[in-house]
Amino acid sequence: MFGQIRLGTYSQIDRSLYADLQLLPDNKFDFYDTRNGSCFLWGHITGKWKLNKDTIIFSWQSTSTESSDSIISSRGPRNKNVQVNFIYDNGTPIPNVQVSLSCLFDNDTKKYLTDVNGKVTIPQKQNFDKKMCPNSERMLWFDVKNKIVKLSSNTSLDYYADTLANVLTVVIKRNPKTTYKAETKKYLIKESTLIDIDPKEFYNYNWGDFKFSTEKYGR
């Protein structure tokens, strides 16, 4: 079958993780990848395919949207209270944001609201024992719902590793930018195998080689 291609599903299995590449008769493809250990990095791509002699070329449009929020940590007055400030990217404060500071898997956490200046102070009793709740398990949760944005987030404070920081400023973008990019990938067709001859990385993983399969995995 050199120079030809079988319509159907090509798969790659790695332990309990897998990837399926479905070739459809209308020259469309559907690629689903769960080979990354984190579900946040799983991929799903749809697009078009075409043949060029013994090579199959996949093409699609990828999209990328910048993060809607960022956190700046700093040190305020020397006490154990934590102050959290919410502002838009133009400096305008955000009132009535629901906020909590908790340890991972803590389901009984008090929630607080920011004032008209976008500020809230989480009292000393909400602080954590370093042995019972290390930085890697400390979470800032917030919920912004108004006419400008609707955004919820649950962020590990391990990213902001200054253990003496007790002021967190959360900056919310009102209009996160989305970019679009035309992508392509090439495979050599050999019998019932697609051989990767274009090892570019997309979404932090490689597609890799695929073999024809009569079944799909996980879907």
N, C-alpha and C positions, 0 to 999 in steps of 0.2 A: 504493500500500500504506500510505498515511498512516493511522495509528491501528491498524495491524496489525504483526506481527513475524514474521520468518522464523526458524525454528529452525535451528540449525547454528552455524557459526563466524564470528565477527566479528574482524577483525585490524587491527593497526596496525603498520606497518613503518617503522623508522628505521635506514637503512643495514643493518648486519648484525644489528641488535637488533630485537626484535619483541615483540608482545603478542597473545595469543589469548584471546578471550572466547567460550566455548562455551555456547550456550543449549540445554538438554536438554528433552525433551518432558514430563518429570515435574516441571516447574517448578524444576529445579535448574540451577545454573550452575557453570562451572569457568573460573577466570581465571588465566592464567599469564603473567608479565611478566618479560622479560629486558632491558628497555630501559636499566637502569642499568649503567654500565660495570663495576661491581664485582659479582661473583656473590653476595657476601654480602648484597646488597640486592635480589636478585631476589625476586619475590613469587609465591605460589601461594595462591589463595583459592577456597573452595567455599562455596556457600550456596543460597539460594532467590531466585526472581524472581517478580514478579507485575505484571499490567497495570492501569493506571488511565487509561482513555481513550487518549490518545496518548503516555502516559508509561510507561516500564518502571522498576520499583523493585527494586534488588538489596539483599538483606539477608544478613548473615552475622555470625559471632561471631569477633572477633579475640582473640588471646592475646599476652601480653607477660610474659617472665620476666626478672627483674633479673639482672645479671651475678653469676656465682658467685665471682669473685675481683677484688680491687683491689690496687694496688701503691702503697706509700708510699716515696718515696726520701728519703734524708737523708745527711749527711756524718759519717763516723766518723773514727777516727785517720788521720793523714795518711800513708797508704801506698797502694800500687797494688793491694792485694788487694781483692776485693769480697766483702762478707758478705751472704748472703741468709737472711732469717728467714721461717719459715712459721708462722702462727698461725690458729686459728679465730676467728670473730667474737666469741667470749666470752673471748679471750685465751689459750686453751690451745695450747701448742706442738704442732706436727705433725712427728713423727719419720719417718725413712725415705722422705722425698720425694726423687725422682730429679730432679736439677737440672743444667742446663748453660747456659753463657753463650757465645754464638757470633756469628759474623758471618753475615749472610744468605747462604744457599747453601753454607755450610761444612758438609760432610758428615762431617768427621773431628774431632768435638768430644768431649772427655772428659766423662763424666757423674759427678756427685757425689751423695752421700746426706746428708740432714740428720741431725743427731745427736738425742739424746733431748730436747734443748731446742729442736728445730726449726730449728737453725742449721747453716749450711755456709759455709765460706770457700773462694772460688775463687782460686787463687794468682796471683801476679803474672804468670806466663808466659801466663796466659789473657787478659791485657789486649790491647787492640787498638791498632794504629797508626791515628791519627785520619784520615790521608790514605787509607789502604787500606780502613778500615772506619769510616765516619762514623756518627754517632748513629742516623741513619735506617735503618742496616742492622744494628744491634746487637740481638740477639734473646735474650730470656730464655725458656728452655723448661723446663717442669716437668711432672711426672706424679705425681698423688696417687691412691693406690689403697689404701683401707682399709675398715673396716666402716661408716664414717660417710659418706664421699664417694668418688666416682671421677671424677677431673677431670684433663684434660690441656690445656695451654695453650702457645701459642707467641706471645709478646708482644714487639712492637718497643719498645725502650727510648727511642725518639724521643719517646714520649708523656711521658717523665719527663726533661725536657730539661736538668736541672742536670748539667752535664758533670763537676762535681767530686763528685757524689754517689757514694759507694762502699758504701752500706748500702741494701739493698732489702728491705722488709717486705711480704710477700704475705699478705693477709688473705683467708681462705676462708670463705664463707658456708655454713653447714651446711644451711640450708633456704631457698634463694632463693624469693622470693615470685612467684607467677604471678597476673596480673590478667586478667580477662575483660571484654570490652566489646562491646555490640551495635552494629553498624555498618550504615549504609544509604547507598545512592547512587542518584541518579535520572538517567535519560536520556530525551530526546525522541526518538520514533521518526519518521523521515522517509524514506520509501521504503526503501532498503537501507542506511541509515545510522543510527547511534545518536549523537545529539548531546549532549555533556556539558552539562547545565544545573545541575550540583551539583559545582563544581570543588574539592571538599575533597581534601586530600592524605592518603594512607594509605601507611605504610611508606616515607616520604620520596620519593614520586613521585605524579604525577597519572595518573589513568586515561586521560583524553583522549577524543577522538572515535574511532569505529570504523566500518568499512565491512564489509558482508557479503563473505565469502570462501568459495570452494569448497575451500580447502585449509588445513591447519594448518602452522605453521612450527616446525621444530626438535623436534617430539615425535612 
